[in-house]
């Protein structure tokens, strides 16, 4: 999710004014306290598993996870020092970097499952809708949780891939929890939804017409763990440990999908029956840089950026 430039600037100023030094303090048992900004969604299951499995402690880190709803606080929180690192989608970070915020990636966060009709997000229409492909979304209204972000950018690519004109699709902003009802009452024609809302819509009998992440790139790096360049330079050894622990956590999640489903019940309010039905993403440790460059090109094509961004500082 992406804050607007004005909200981002205001939040950075506020947090910078109220931040009180580094959040990494000496711990009584010799561990270093590190604070991470996360969102209570499926995507961050690996970091919760990593804490539980002791991967961070093995690297001398007492990881404190600060869970929020997302939005304006995550990126500014890293810039100000409220968080040592955080989780966010790639499009949000490319835009933030282009706005002059010195962010850099630590590891991959979450990746598309890469399978049409079986990804952790997709584009859905009512079961009795006449729409059978993304090309037929021309002239219709499609909901995304944030505008000018990874959702509508990748849905536009699905429309393009299917032979339609994405400029003719009307995107409206709607929170994920409101999407199933809005679809069923006809307030909108289609929704882009991710888990667990995608499974809620599937279970209601409605149809998926596109797997937008897969249409964009079969190995799409959707989100990453990131930090601020000055924080990384301030304590490179600490962040070497953070990165290694994150990679171990991602590998554990990738190899243990049942553990991912189990840990979800500890930090989300997703119905347990729905957890068992959900399509899970993949959790490779390395960012697929080609997929990020594809996203960046689409951001230029669709007008989110005026020119192609320099991705090297972000991708480190």
N, C-alpha and C positions, 0 to 999 in steps of 0.2 A: 504494500500500500504506500501511496506517496502523498506527503503533505504538499500544499500549494507553496510556491516560492515565498509569498508573504508570510504564511504561517511558519514556514521553515526558518526564515530570517528572524522572526519575532521570538520563536522558541529558542533558537541558538542564543540570542541576546539575553533572554531571561535565564536560561540555564547557566550561561557563562557568568552571569552576575551572582548567581546563588551557589555555584559549585564551590566546594571547600576542599581543594587539594585532591591528591590521588586517592582513588578508592581501594588501592592495593596496600593494605596495612599488614604489619607483622602479626602473625597468629601465635597464640600461646604455645601450640604444639609444633611450631616451626614452619607451618604452612603459610603461604602468602594468600591473603584474601583477594579474590578477583570477582568483579561484578559483571554479569552479562545481561543485556536487555533482550528479552525474548517475547514471543507472542504465544498464547495458549492454543496452538494448532498442531495438527499432525506432524507438520514439517520439522518441528524442533524436538521430536521424540529422542533422537540420538543423544542430545546433550543431557537430557534427563537420565537416560540410561548410563551415560558416561559418568555422571556424578554417583549414581547408585552402584555401578560396578567398580568404582574407585580409580578410574583412569586418571582423573584430574589430581586426586590425592597422591597418586604414584609419581606425579611430576611436581609435587610440592605445592599444589594449588587447592585452596578451599574456595570452590566456585559457588558463588551466590547468584541464583537466577531470579531476576526481577521481571515478573510477568505483567504485561500491560495489554491494552487493546490494539496497540500499533499506532500508526499515524504520526503526528508531529513530534512525539517525544523521542523516538528511537534514534534517528540520525543526530539530532542536536544533543541528545544525551551522551553519545560517543564523543562528539566534538568538545563538549564542555568538560568531560571527565566524570560525569555521573556514572557512565558505564565504561568498563575497560574494552569491551567488544560487544557486538550485537548481531542480530539476524535480520536481514531484509532482502526483498527481491531485487533482482539485477537491474531492472529498469529504474527503480527508485534511486539506486546508487549511482547509475550512470548520470541521471539528471542532477543529483546532488553534487557529483564531482564536476559536472559542467557548470554548476553554479558557484564553483570555487571552494567547495568543502574538501579538505585533504583526506579523503578516505582511501583505504586500501584493503584488499581481500586477504583473509587468513586461509580459509578453506572453502570448498563447496559446502552448500547447505542442503539443498534438495534438488532432485533431478526428475524430469518426466519419466514415467514408467515406459514410455516409448511404444506403446501398443494402442492402436486405434480401438476405441470403444472400451478400453480397460485402463485408462489413465486416472489419475487422482483429481482430474478436472475435465470439464467438457462443456459443450453448448447444447442446451436442452430446449425442446418445444413440447407442447401438450401432445398427448397420445393421439388426438384427433386432428392435429394441425395438418394443413396441406403442405407445409414446408418439409422437404425431404433432404435438402442439402444446404450447406452454408451459402451457396450462391443465391439461394432464394430468400435470403435475409434482406436483400435490397428493398428499401422502402419500408422496412419493419423496425420495430423498437426492440433493442437488446439491452438487458441489464448487466452491468458490471459493478463490482464493489467500489472501484475508484475509476475515474475517467483519466485518460492520458497516462495509462500505466500498463502493466504487463498483461492484464486481462484483455482490454480492448485492442491493444497492439497485436496480440496473438490471434484474437478472433478475426481481426481484419485480414490476417494472413490466411486463415481458413477460408474466408470468403474469396480472397484472391486465388488461392489454390484450386477452389472449386469452379473458377471461371466467372465469379461475380465482381462487382465494383464495390469495394469497401467504403468508398466515399458516400455511397447511397444508403448506408446503414446508420440508423439513429441510435446512438448509445445514451443510456441514462444511468445515473448513479443510484445504486440501491444496495443496502447492506446484505451480506449473504443470508442472514437468518430470515430476511423478509422475502427472499426470492421465491420459495415454493408457493407461498400464498399469492404473491403477485402474479405468478404464472397461471395458477389455477383460476384466478378471478378475471384474467384477461387484461390486467393493467399493462402488461408488456407481452410481446410476442415470443420472446426467447430469453434465456438467461445463460450467462457464463457462471458456472458454479464449481466450487472445489469441495473436497470432502470436509465434513460429513454431509454437507448439504446436497452434494451430487448423489449420494446414496439415498437420501430422503426423497429426492425427485425420482430416481429410478424405481424405488419401492412403491411410489404412487402410480407407477405404470407409464410414466412419460418417456419420451424418446430422446436419445442423444443423436445429434446430427453431425457433430464434429468433435474431434479431440484436438483442440487448438494448440496445445503445447507440442503435440506430435507433428502437427502440420507445419509448425515453425521450424522444428529440428528434432530428429528422433532421439537425441541425447541432450535435450535442452536443460542447461543449468538454470533453474528457475530462481533460486535464491542462494545467498552465501552468508558466511560469518565474516564480519569485517571489523576494522578498528581505525583509529586516526593515525596518520603518519607520525605525528610527534609523540604519541603514546608508544608506538612501536619502537621508535628511535630511542626513547627514554629508557626502555627496559627490554632489549632484544632477547635476552636469555629467558625472561619470563614468558615472552610471547612464543619463543621456540617451544617451551613446554605446553603452552595453551594450544598451539597448532598441532603438536603431536597427540595431545589428549583428544582434541576434536577429531582427528583422523582415526584414532582408535575407536572413538565413540561411533563415528559414521560406519566404520567397518563392522562393528558389533551389530548395529541396527540393520545393516544390509544383510548380514548372515543370519539374523534372528528376527524374522517378521512377527513371530508370536510374542516376542518380548516387546516389540513396538506396540502391538495391540494392548498388551497388558499394562505398559507404563502410561498409555493414554488415559486410563481411568484415574490416574493419580493426579493429573494436573489439568484435565479438561472436564467438562460436564456433558460429554457426549454419551448418549444412551449406550449401555453395554451391548445390547443386541445389534445396534448400528455399527459399533466398533468392529464386530466380527464380519460385517458385510462390506466394509469400506475397501476401495482399491487403494493400495499403498503406493507412495512414490518410491524412487530409488535413492540411495544415500552414498554415492561414490565420494571419495575424499577430495578428488581433484576437479577443479572447474573445467568444463569443456569450453575452452576459449573460442573455438570456432562458433559455437552456438551463441555466445555472448556477442560476437561480432555480427552474426546474423540479426540478432535483436537490435543492435545499434543501427544497422543499416535500415531496418524497418522503422525505427524511431525517426530517422531522417525522412524516409519515404512518406510517413504519415504526419510529419510536421511537428513532432515532439521536440526535435532538435533542428536547428538551421543547417548545421554542417556535421560531418562525421566526427565523433569524439575521439580523443586520444585515450585509448583504453589501457595502455601499458601501465600507467601509474596505479590505476584501480586494480588491475589484475596482478600487479606486482611480479 
